Amino acid sequence: MKNSKKTLTAVGAVACAAMMCVPFAACTKNEGSAEAVSFVSMDINPSIELTLDKNDRVISVYGANEDAQVLLYGENGITGEKVEAAVAKITDLAVELGYLDKDNTVIQTSVTSLKSGAEQLLDKVNAKIMATAGDKQLSVSCTGEQAYSLLRKLDSLKAQYPDSTAIQSLTPERLKLVISATEDGEISIEAAAKMNDEQLVKYVSEAHAQVKEYATEAYNKAKSVADGAYEKAVSAATDGIYTTYYTLKHPAGAYSGMAYGGFKTGATATRVLADTLYYAEKVSEYPLDEAQISAVSEALGLGTDVSALKNSDGEITVKSIEAYADKAFKNSNAAAELEEVKARLTEALGEAETQIQQKVDEISAQYQTELEAIKSAMDGVAESINALGALVPPAVKEQFTAMVNDFKEVSEEVVNIVKDGKITSEEVRALSKKLDEKAAAVLVKIEGELTEEELKEVKELQDKALEKLSSAKKQYDDAVAKAESEAQKKLAELKAQRESK
């Protein structure tokens, strides 16, 4: 007997297995947790973000840069505590590790809250920070003026999206939330900017709660590569099972099985490609060349000694320069001269970013062949489906035609993505999500036509397929373990260096 309300969990399980450690994956959503209603930002540097529940208790803490990850590494007594205790602990650590000292006494704070009393919450946070630092014999001040790098980002976005009302209406405080929401690359800046505060705070809180404390940029990149390789292996082993099984059981509806396999395989391939492009696009992470460094040094008046601009890997990047500038500018009292320095630095960084972006575009163009190969594979599926047109009963002819048109639509979208000579992760990720949605829609039809026993058999076949991936799974586990070990070692070493000063 058929049951149209049956739900098969095998595909969901497979998807989670393939993306088991992706920080923001929907499969690992923090169900049942307290709901976040406030977002608190502390830019010392380190840059630390907290989300709070309605009682001002910390739900999540997130290190938004490497210094923050070093500060938070191995620490307890923040998540689950009242916000006063949490900011006191963070301030204590910042002083003990030398982030807060006589040369860095200004902390930039902001609060976004869905409940009334946001200003009082900010006052409470600021008062606790200053009192805690005072107990350490250090006089600090808190300001609502946001970091140079954030304001530069805001100006850049508004210039990039002149017709976007959501972007044009962004404030620096709201931009912090938007940037935090887009850290995983799953949603674009413009999409995040269109969210309301409630959606943003909830999204950020759930995302931060899942981020590992050792998730450095290097770890995330290495894990993304491992995820992609394993996800492709899982997809190859399991996604075609529905195509084969459904075709055998329901030959008249073979086109549905083919469509599911085509959409699902395409979704996986484009998702992996989007992740690869996402890390390639990080302009702020690329080392600058000598000419670019010289222009920045001249803008800042540093002369030949540019060691202060280096990151923990000994490289000078836009990101490391902004980290230096954020700290230097907020602690400077030379207002008029400072604005001139900022203008010169903004010009120098803008020129460097333009040059790096040109190289990034060249890198992204190299993936055109890969994207066209995905398109070619899906075109092949569409041709196979189309060949079954004469066998399709009149009752489902309209549905069949719509499915064929879906594949044509995807082909046209790929053409649009590559026609300007560059490919972006945002475009490819949007395509992947569209393919996932189309696959899910076909799966509903398939599941509705299979019996409970048949669905059980499909799951058993998928489980057996996964069992045969022991070698791929070991490679995945080894790669992730290595990335985790290297990230933890680096953070521990950086923290030990701080503690020994």
C-alpha positions as CSV (number, residue, x, y, z in Angstrom):
1,M,0.0,0.0,0.0
2,K,1.4,3.4,-1.0
3,N,1.9,6.2,1.6
4,S,2.2,9.7,0.2
5,K,3.4,11.1,3.5
6,K,6.4,8.9,3.9
7,T,9.7,10.6,4.5
8,L,13.0,9.0,3.8
9,T,15.9,10.1,6.1
10,A,18.7,8.4,4.1
11,V,19.4,11.4,1.9
12,G,19.5,13.7,4.8
13,A,21.9,11.4,6.6
14,V,24.1,11.2,3.6
15,A,24.1,14.9,3.2
16,C,25.1,15.4,6.8
17,A,27.8,12.8,6.5
18,A,29.3,14.6,3.6
19,M,29.3,17.9,5.3
20,M,29.7,16.7,8.9
21,C,31.8,19.6,10.1
22,V,30.7,22.5,8.0
23,P,30.1,25.2,10.6
24,F,26.7,26.5,9.4
25,A,25.2,23.3,7.9
26,A,21.5,23.1,8.4
27,C,21.9,19.4,9.4
28,T,23.5,20.4,12.6
29,K,21.2,23.2,13.6
30,N,21.2,23.8,17.3
31,E,17.7,22.7,18.0
32,G,16.2,23.5,21.4
33,S,18.8,26.0,22.4
34,A,18.0,29.4,24.0
35,E,17.0,32.0,21.4
36,A,19.4,34.8,20.8
37,V,18.1,38.4,21.2
38,S,21.2,40.4,21.4
39,F,24.6,40.7,19.6
40,V,27.5,42.3,21.4
41,S,30.8,43.2,19.7
42,M,34.1,44.0,21.4
43,D,37.0,45.2,19.2
44,I,40.1,45.4,21.3
45,N,42.0,44.0,18.8
46,P,41.2,41.0,19.3
47,S,37.7,41.3,17.8
48,I,35.2,39.2,19.8
49,E,31.4,38.7,19.3
50,L,28.8,37.5,21.8
51,T,25.2,36.6,21.4
52,L,22.9,36.7,24.4
53,D,19.5,35.3,25.4
54,K,16.7,37.4,26.8
55,N,18.3,37.3,30.3
56,D,21.6,38.6,28.9
57,R,23.2,35.2,29.3
58,V,25.9,34.3,26.7
59,I,24.7,31.7,24.1
60,S,27.8,31.9,21.8
61,V,31.2,33.5,21.7
62,Y,33.1,33.9,18.5
63,G,36.7,35.0,17.7
64,A,36.3,37.1,14.6
65,N,40.1,37.3,13.9
66,E,43.2,35.3,14.8
67,D,44.0,37.4,17.9
68,A,40.6,36.7,19.2
69,Q,41.0,33.0,18.6
70,V,44.3,33.0,20.5
71,L,42.6,34.8,23.4
72,L,39.7,32.4,23.6
73,Y,41.6,29.2,22.9
74,G,41.3,26.7,25.8
75,E,39.2,29.1,27.9
76,N,36.0,28.4,29.7
77,G,33.7,30.7,31.8
78,I,32.2,32.7,28.9
79,T,29.4,30.7,27.2
80,G,26.5,30.2,29.7
81,E,27.6,33.1,31.9
82,K,25.8,36.5,32.3
83,V,27.2,39.1,30.0
84,E,29.0,41.0,32.8
85,A,31.0,37.9,33.8
86,A,31.8,37.1,30.2
87,V,33.1,40.6,29.3
88,A,35.0,40.6,32.6
89,K,36.7,37.3,31.7
90,I,37.5,38.6,28.2
91,T,38.9,41.9,29.5
92,D,41.0,40.0,32.1
93,L,42.5,37.8,29.4
94,A,43.1,40.8,27.1
95,V,45.2,42.5,29.8
96,E,47.0,39.3,30.8
97,L,48.0,38.5,27.2
98,G,49.1,42.0,26.5
99,Y,46.4,42.9,24.0
100,L,45.2,45.7,26.3
101,D,48.1,47.8,27.5
102,K,49.3,51.4,27.9
103,D,49.5,51.6,24.1
104,N,46.1,50.1,23.4
105,T,43.5,51.4,25.8
106,V,40.5,52.0,23.5
107,I,37.8,49.3,23.0
108,Q,35.2,49.7,20.3
109,T,31.9,48.3,21.5
110,S,28.5,47.9,20.0
111,V,25.2,46.2,20.8
112,T,22.3,45.2,18.5
113,S,19.3,44.0,20.5
114,L,15.8,42.9,19.7
115,K,14.5,43.8,23.2
116,S,14.2,47.2,24.7
117,G,17.1,48.6,26.6
118,A,19.9,48.2,24.1
119,E,21.6,51.4,25.3
120,Q,21.5,50.2,28.9
121,L,23.0,46.9,27.9
122,L,25.8,48.7,26.1
123,D,26.4,50.9,29.2
124,K,26.5,47.7,31.3
125,V,29.1,46.1,29.0
126,N,31.2,49.2,28.9
127,A,31.1,49.8,32.6
128,K,32.2,46.2,33.3
129,I,35.1,46.4,30.8
130,M,36.4,49.6,32.3
131,A,36.0,48.4,35.9
132,T,37.8,45.1,35.2
133,A,40.7,46.8,33.4
134,G,40.8,49.3,36.3
135,D,41.3,46.4,38.7
136,K,44.3,45.5,36.7
137,Q,45.6,49.1,37.1
138,L,44.9,49.9,33.5
139,S,42.7,52.8,32.5
140,V,40.7,52.1,29.3
141,S,37.8,53.7,27.5
142,C,35.0,52.3,25.4
143,T,33.7,54.0,22.3
144,G,30.9,53.5,19.8
145,E,33.2,54.7,17.0
146,Q,33.8,51.7,14.8
147,A,37.1,50.4,13.4
148,Y,38.8,51.9,10.4
149,S,38.6,48.5,8.5
150,L,34.8,48.3,9.1
151,L,34.2,51.8,7.9
152,R,36.3,51.2,4.8
153,K,34.4,48.1,4.1
154,L,31.1,50.0,4.4
155,D,32.2,52.7,2.0
156,S,33.4,50.0,-0.4
157,L,30.1,48.1,-0.3
158,K,28.1,51.2,-0.9
159,A,30.2,52.0,-3.9
160,Q,29.9,48.4,-5.2
161,Y,26.1,48.2,-4.7
162,P,24.8,51.7,-5.6
163,D,21.3,50.4,-6.4
164,S,20.8,48.2,-3.3
165,T,18.6,49.8,-0.7
166,A,19.7,47.2,1.8
167,I,23.4,47.9,1.4
168,Q,22.9,51.7,1.2
169,S,21.0,51.7,4.5
170,L,23.6,49.7,6.4
171,T,25.2,51.3,9.5
172,P,28.6,50.2,10.8
173,E,27.0,48.4,13.7
174,R,24.6,46.5,11.4
175,L,27.4,45.7,9.0
176,K,29.3,43.9,11.7
177,L,26.3,41.5,12.0
178,V,26.1,41.2,8.2
179,I,29.8,40.3,7.9
180,S,29.5,37.8,10.7
181,A,26.5,36.1,9.0
182,T,28.5,35.8,5.7
183,E,31.6,34.3,7.2
184,D,30.8,30.8,5.9
185,G,30.2,31.9,2.4
186,E,26.7,30.4,2.4
187,I,24.9,33.7,1.9
188,S,26.0,36.8,0.2
189,I,26.5,40.3,1.7
190,E,23.4,41.6,-0.1
191,A,21.3,38.7,1.0
192,A,22.4,39.1,4.6
193,A,21.8,42.9,4.4
194,K,18.2,42.2,3.4
195,M,17.6,40.1,6.6
196,N,16.0,41.9,9.5
197,D,17.8,42.1,12.9
198,E,15.9,39.2,14.3
199,Q,16.9,36.9,11.4
200,L,20.5,38.1,11.5
201,V,21.0,37.7,15.3
202,K,19.5,34.2,15.2
203,Y,21.5,33.1,12.2
204,V,24.8,34.4,13.7
205,S,24.1,32.9,17.1
206,E,23.4,29.4,15.6
207,A,26.5,29.7,13.3
208,H,28.8,30.8,16.1
209,A,27.7,28.1,18.4
210,Q,28.9,25.5,15.9
211,V,32.3,27.0,15.1
212,K,35.2,25.1,16.6
213,E,37.5,27.2,18.8
214,Y,40.5,26.1,16.7
215,A,38.8,27.0,13.4
216,T,41.5,29.2,12.0
217,E,41.5,30.3,8.4
218,A,44.0,27.6,7.5
219,Y,41.9,25.0,9.2
220,N,38.7,26.1,7.4
221,K,40.4,26.0,4.1
222,A,42.0,22.6,4.6
223,K,38.7,21.2,5.9
224,S,36.8,22.6,3.0
225,V,39.1,20.7,0.6
226,A,38.6,17.5,2.6
227,D,34.9,18.0,2.7
228,G,34.7,18.6,-1.0
229,A,36.6,15.4,-1.9
230,Y,34.6,13.3,0.5
231,E,31.3,14.8,-0.5
232,K,32.0,14.0,-4.1
233,A,32.8,10.4,-3.2
234,V,29.6,10.1,-1.2
235,S,27.5,11.7,-4.0
236,A,29.0,9.3,-6.6
237,A,28.2,6.3,-4.4
238,T,24.7,7.1,-3.3
239,D,22.9,9.7,-5.5
240,G,22.7,7.3,-8.4
241,I,20.9,4.7,-6.3
242,Y,17.6,6.4,-6.7
243,T,18.0,6.6,-10.4
244,T,18.7,2.9,-10.8
245,Y,16.3,1.7,-8.2
246,Y,13.3,3.9,-9.2
247,T,13.8,3.1,-12.9
248,L,13.7,-0.7,-12.1
249,K,10.6,-0.4,-10.0
250,H,8.8,2.3,-12.1
251,P,10.1,2.2,-15.6
252,A,7.4,4.5,-16.9
253,G,8.7,7.2,-14.6
254,A,12.4,6.5,-15.3
255,Y,12.8,10.2,-16.2
256,S,12.2,11.2,-12.5
257,G,15.0,8.9,-11.3
258,M,17.3,10.4,-14.0
259,A,16.3,13.9,-13.1
260,Y,17.0,13.4,-9.4
261,G,20.4,11.9,-10.1
262,G,21.3,14.7,-12.5
263,F,20.1,17.5,-10.2
264,K,21.7,16.0,-7.1
265,T,25.1,15.3,-8.7
266,G,25.1,18.8,-10.2
267,A,24.3,20.3,-6.8
268,T,27.1,18.5,-5.2
269,A,29.7,19.4,-7.8
270,T,28.7,23.1,-7.9
271,R,28.7,23.3,-4.1
272,V,32.2,22.0,-3.9
273,L,33.3,24.4,-6.7
274,A,31.6,27.3,-4.8
275,D,33.6,26.4,-1.7
276,T,36.9,26.3,-3.7
277,L,36.1,29.7,-5.2
278,Y,35.1,31.2,-1.9
279,Y,38.6,30.8,-0.5
280,A,40.3,31.8,-3.7
281,E,38.3,35.1,-3.6
282,K,39.6,36.2,-0.2
283,V,41.5,39.3,-1.5
284,S,42.4,40.4,2.0
285,E,44.4,37.2,2.6
286,Y,46.8,37.4,-0.3
287,P,50.4,38.6,0.5
288,L,51.2,42.0,-1.0
289,D,54.2,42.5,-3.3
290,E,57.0,44.9,-2.5
291,A,55.6,47.8,-4.5
292,Q,52.2,47.5,-2.7
293,I,53.9,47.2,0.7
294,S,56.0,50.3,0.0
295,A,52.9,52.3,-0.9
296,V,51.2,51.3,2.3
297,S,54.4,52.0,4.4
298,E,54.6,55.5,2.8
299,A,51.0,56.2,3.6
300,L,51.5,55.2,7.2
301,G,54.9,56.9,7.5
302,L,56.6,53.7,8.7
303,G,59.7,54.0,6.6
304,T,61.6,50.7,5.9
305,D,60.6,48.9,9.1
306,V,57.3,47.2,8.2
307,S,57.5,44.3,10.7
308,A,54.5,45.7,12.6
309,L,52.3,45.0,9.5
310,K,53.1,41.3,9.4
311,N,50.6,38.6,10.5
312,S,51.5,35.5,12.5
313,D,52.8,33.8,9.3
314,G,55.2,36.6,8.6
315,E,53.2,37.9,5.6
316,I,51.8,41.3,4.9
317,T,48.2,41.3,3.7
318,V,45.4,43.8,3.4
319,K,43.9,42.0,6.5
320,S,47.1,42.3,8.5
321,I,47.5,46.0,7.5
322,E,44.0,46.8,8.6
323,A,44.6,45.1,11.9
324,Y,47.6,47.3,12.5
325,A,45.6,50.4,11.3
326,D,42.6,49.6,13.5
327,K,44.7,49.6,16.6
328,A,46.9,52.6,15.7
329,F,44.0,54.8,14.6
330,K,41.7,54.3,17.5
331,N,44.5,55.1,20.0
332,S,45.6,58.2,18.2
333,N,44.7,61.7,19.3
334,A,46.0,63.5,16.2
335,A,42.6,63.9,14.6
336,A,43.4,66.2,11.7
337,E,46.6,64.4,10.7
338,L,44.9,61.1,11.2
339,E,42.3,61.7,8.6
340,E,45.0,62.5,6.0
341,V,46.8,59.2,6.9
342,K,43.5,57.3,6.6
343,A,42.9,58.8,3.2
344,R,46.4,57.9,2.0
345,L,46.1,54.3,3.4
346,T,42.7,53.8,1.9
347,E,44.0,54.8,-1.5
348,A,47.0,52.5,-1.2
349,L,44.9,49.6,0.0
350,G,42.3,50.2,-2.7
351,E,45.0,50.0,-5.4
352,A,46.5,46.8,-3.9
353,E,43.0,45.2,-3.8
354,T,42.3,46.1,-7.4
355,Q,45.5,44.5,-8.5
356,I,44.9,41.4,-6.4
357,Q,41.3,41.2,-7.6
358,Q,42.6,41.0,-11.2
359,K,44.7,38.0,-10.2
360,V,41.7,36.5,-8.4
361,D,39.5,36.9,-11.5
362,E,42.2,35.1,-13.5
363,I,42.2,32.3,-11.0
364,S,38.4,32.0,-11.1
365,A,38.4,31.9,-14.9
366,Q,40.4,28.7,-14.7
367,Y,37.4,27.0,-13.2
368,Q,35.3,27.6,-16.3
369,T,36.3,24.2,-17.7
370,E,35.1,22.5,-14.6
371,L,31.8,24.4,-14.6
372,E,31.2,23.6,-18.3
373,A,32.0,19.9,-17.6
374,I,29.2,20.0,-14.9
375,K,26.9,21.6,-17.5
376,S,27.9,19.0,-20.1
377,A,27.0,16.2,-17.7
378,M,23.7,17.7,-16.9
379,D,23.0,18.3,-20.6
380,G,23.6,14.6,-21.2
381,V,21.1,13.7,-18.5
382,A,18.6,16.1,-20.1
383,E,19.1,14.4,-23.5
384,S,18.5,11.0,-22.0
385,I,15.3,12.2,-20.3
386,N,14.2,13.9,-23.5
387,A,14.7,10.6,-25.4
388,L,12.0,9.0,-23.2
389,G,9.4,11.6,-24.3
390,A,7.6,9.3,-26.6
391,L,7.1,6.8,-23.8
392,V,5.6,9.2,-21.3
393,P,1.9,8.9,-20.7
394,P,-0.2,11.9,-21.6
395,A,-1.2,12.4,-18.0
396,V,2.3,13.4,-17.0
397,K,3.4,15.0,-20.2
398,E,3.2,18.5,-18.7
399,Q,5.3,17.4,-15.7
400,F,7.9,15.7,-18.0
401,T,8.2,18.9,-20.2
402,A,8.7,21.1,-17.1
403,M,11.5,18.8,-15.9
404,V,13.3,19.0,-19.3
405,N,12.9,22.8,-19.2
406,D,14.5,22.8,-15.8
407,F,17.6,21.3,-17.2
408,K,17.6,23.9,-20.0
409,E,17.3,26.6,-17.5
410,V,20.3,25.3,-15.6
411,S,22.3,25.2,-18.8
412,E,21.4,28.8,-19.6
413,E,22.4,29.9,-16.1
414,V,25.9,28.3,-16.5
415,V,26.3,30.2,-19.8
416,N,25.4,33.4,-18.0
417,I,27.9,32.7,-15.2
418,V,30.8,32.2,-17.5
419,K,30.0,34.8,-20.2
420,D,31.8,37.7,-18.5
421,G,35.1,35.8,-18.2
422,K,35.0,35.2,-14.5
423,I,33.2,33.0,-12.1
424,T,32.2,33.9,-8.5
425,S,31.4,31.7,-5.6
426,E,28.2,33.6,-5.0
427,E,26.9,32.8,-8.5
428,V,27.9,29.1,-8.3
429,R,26.5,28.7,-4.8
430,A,23.2,30.1,-5.9
431,L,23.2,27.6,-8.8
432,S,24.0,24.8,-6.3
433,K,21.1,25.7,-4.1
434,K,18.7,25.9,-7.0
435,L,19.8,22.4,-8.1
436,D,19.3,21.1,-4.5
437,E,15.8,22.5,-4.5
438,K,15.0,20.9,-7.8
439,A,16.4,17.6,-6.6
440,A,14.3,17.8,-3.4
441,A,11.2,18.4,-5.4
442,V,11.8,15.4,-7.6
443,L,12.6,13.3,-4.5
444,V,9.2,14.1,-3.0
445,K,7.6,12.6,-6.1
446,I,9.8,9.5,-6.0
447,E,9.3,8.9,-2.3
448,G,5.5,9.2,-2.7
449,E,5.5,6.4,-5.3
450,L,7.7,3.9,-3.4
451,T,6.4,1.7,-0.6
452,E,7.8,1.6,2.9
453,E,9.6,-1.6,2.0
454,E,11.1,-0.1,-1.1
455,L,12.3,2.9,0.8
456,K,13.9,0.7,3.4
457,E,15.6,-1.2,0.6
458,V,16.9,2.1,-0.9
459,K,18.4,3.0,2.5
460,E,20.1,-0.3,2.8
461,L,21.6,0.0,-0.6
462,Q,22.9,3.5,0.3
463,D,24.3,2.2,3.6
464,K,26.2,-0.5,1.8
465,A,27.5,2.0,-0.7
466,L,28.8,4.1,2.2
467,E,30.4,1.1,3.8
468,K,32.5,0.7,0.6
469,L,33.9,4.3,1.1
470,S,36.1,3.3,4.0
471,S,39.3,4.4,2.1
472,A,37.7,7.8,1.2
473,K,36.4,8.2,4.8
474,K,39.9,7.4,6.2
475,Q,41.5,10.0,3.9
476,Y,38.8,12.5,5.0
477,D,39.3,11.8,8.7
478,D,43.1,11.9,8.4
479,A,43.0,15.3,6.5
480,V,40.6,16.8,9.1
481,A,42.6,15.5,12.0
482,K,45.8,16.9,10.5
483,A,44.2,20.3,9.9
484,E,42.8,20.3,13.5
485,S,46.2,19.3,15.0
486,E,48.0,22.0,13.1
487,A,45.5,24.7,14.0
488,Q,45.5,23.8,17.7
489,K,49.3,23.7,17.7
490,K,49.5,27.1,16.2
491,L,47.0,28.7,18.5
492,A,48.6,27.1,21.5
493,E,52.1,28.4,20.5
494,L,50.8,31.9,19.8
495,K,49.1,32.0,23.2
496,A,52.2,30.6,25.0
497,Q,54.2,33.4,23.3
498,R,51.7,35.9,24.7
499,E,51.7,34.4,28.2
500,S,55.5,34.4,28.3
501,K,55.9,38.2,27.7
